[in-house]
């Protein structure tokens, strides 16, 4: 059954390709695939606070992201539009001499649309200039726990008693809106396979930080944000009529 479906797709693609070569369709591409990348957010101020709290610093070299998207070249123009989603997460932790575990998770997830001007350098190579317009959530989860954490009885004892606890957990997040100017290079490897690399820089605006219970956070440093250099590589399959 699966073989028949693959055969139908190949026959359909061959027919479309034949029409395209006959110029019924001109300069049209429809494709999509997986995307990986490296994002380098602004976290220098966050790292200062992590060190003060006895935690190791988050890496400044960037974070591996994974996602995907779909795109279409507008027929008889030099423009391309598409949609995509991507994100990353990173954790750092330490155990103190008093056997207390301290940990922070940094996460970012976003989705949006892409606009590009496409300049063919050859029949197989494209130069692109454009921007991504996105929205997403940038968050950090900070917590610590002692060796008694995980005990159901101990949890209720901490809630019942008004004494302080070594077990702390809090999640902070911000909704952001961003623009990412970018430049890219794409290569058509064969009739159905297209690889593309982009380099850009994300600029964001946000409505402030909130705690996990919805309370507005105050005094959060302005320099903790997802802005920074962004590099991505995608492998796409589709129909390409050059």
N, C-alpha and C positions, 0 to 999 in steps of 0.2 A: 504493500500500500504506500509506504514511504517512497519507494522507488518510482512509483507512478506519479506521485506529487512532484518529485524532483524532475522527472521527464517532462511534465506539463510546464513547469517553470522554465526549463531550458528551451522548449519549443516556443513558448510565448516570447521569451527574450530574443530568440533568433528572429522571429517574425517582426518584433519591434525594431531590432537592429537592421533588418532588411529595409523596412520602411524609412528608417533614419538615413541609411546610405542613399536611398532614393530621394532624400531631401524633403520627405513629408514632415520630418522633425529635424530641426536645425539647432545645434548648440544647446542641447538639453541634457541635464544630468539629474538623477534622483538616486540618493544613496544614504547610507547610515551605517553605524558600527560602534565599536567600543573605543573608549578614550582613556588614556592614562596621562598623568601629569605631575608636576611639582609646583606647589604653592608656597610662598614665603611671606606669611603674614607679619604684621608689626606686633612683636611680643616682648620687646626689650624691657618695657615697664613691668610687664607680668613676670618676667624672669627675675627682676629685682625683688619682687614680693615673694616669689617662690624661694629664693635663697634666704630671705629673712625668716621665712616660715620653716626652714630646715629641709626644703625639698631641692632636688637637683633641677637644673635649668632645662627648659625645653630646647630642642635643637634649633639653631638659627639658620641651618642649611635648607630648610623647607620640608614639606610633607607630601608623601605620595598620595595622589588622588586617583579615583577610579570612577568612571561613568560612561555615558554614551549619548548619542544624538542622531538626528536625521536632518538632511539638507537637500535643497533643490536649487539648481541653476535656472533662473528665470529665462525662458526661451527668447532668443533674439535680443538679449541684453548682456551686459557684462557684470550682472549682479547676482548674488547668491544669498538666500535666507535659510534659516534653520532653527532648530530648537535642541536643547541639550540639558543634561543634569549631571552634576559631579559632586564629589565631597571627599573629605579626608578626616582621619582621627589619629590622635597621638597621646600616649600615656607616659608619665614619668612617676616613679615612686621611690621611696626609701623606707628603711626600718631603723628607728632610733635605738640607742643603747637600752632604753626602757621598754623595748619590744613593742613600740607603737608604730603602726604602718601609716605613712602619709603618702597621698597620691593625688595627682591632678590629671584629668582627661581634657584635652582640647579637641573640639570638633567643629567642622564646618560642612554644611550641605547647602547647595544652591541649584537653581534651575533658571533658564531664561531663553532668550532668542539671540540669534547671531545675524549680523548684516555684514556682507563683504563685497568689495569690488574685486573682480577676478581679471587678472592680466595674463593671458597665455604667453608663456615664453617659448613654447614649442607645442607640438600636438599632444605631448604627454606631461609637460611640466607647467604648473600654474603658480603665479605669484599673487597673493591675496593681501588686501589691506581692509581692515574693518573694525568692528567693535562687538563685544558681547554686552547685552543689557540683562541684568539678572536681579533676582531677589533670593534671599536665603537666611539661614540662622547660623550665627557664630556663638559657640557656647563653651563653657568650662565647668567641669564638675570637680569640686575640691572636697576631699574627705580624709579623715583619719579614723583609725580604730585600734583598740587594744586586743589583747589575747582573749578577752571574754566576749568579743563581738561575735554574734551568731547565736548566742543563747537567747531563746525565747523568754525565759524567765528573767534574765538580766535586763532585756529590753523593757519589760513592763515595770521592773523595779526602778529603772531610770526615769520612765514616764511618771510613775506614781510619786517618787521622791523629788523634791525640788533641788537636790544637790547637783553639782556640776558633773558633767560626763566627759570622758576622753573620746567618746565616739561622736564625731561631727561629720555631717554631710550637707553640702549645699551646691546647688546648680545655678549658674548665672547664664543668661543668654540675651542676645540682641537680634532683632530683625533688622537686616540691612538691605539696601538697594545699591547696586553698583553698575559702573560702566568700566569696561576693560578694552581700551584701544589695543589692537594687535596687528601683527604682520605674520604672514604664513607662507609656506611653500608646500605645494601638493604635487604628487607624482602618480600618474596612472600606470600601474604595474602590468595590467592586462585589461581585457574588455570589461571585467567585472570587479576589479580590485583597485582601490585608491588609498594611498597613504598620505597623511598630511601632518605637518608640524607647525605649531604656532608659538609665538613669543609675545606676551602682552604685559600690561601693568594694570592691576585692579585699583579703582578709586571707589570708595563707598561712603554712603551717608546712612545714619541709623537714628532710631527714635529713642535711644538710651537702653541701658541694661535693666533686666528684670530678674528677680529671684524666681525659683521654681514655683513659689506660691503666688506669683503675679505681682509682688510688691516691687515698686520702682526702686532701683538702686541709686544711691548718691555717691559722689566723690570717686567714681570710677575713672582712672586715668584715660584721657582722650586717645592715647597712643596704643591702646589695646583694641585692635581692629583687624579685619581680614585683608586689608590693603597690602599690596606688594607685588613683586614679580611673579608671573605665572607662565609656565611652560607646559604645553600639552602635545601629545602625539596620538593620532587616531588611525585606526585601520578600518576601512569602510568597504562595503560591497554594495553594488547597485547597477544601474544602467547609465552608461556614459556615451553621449553622442557628440563628438567634437567636430 
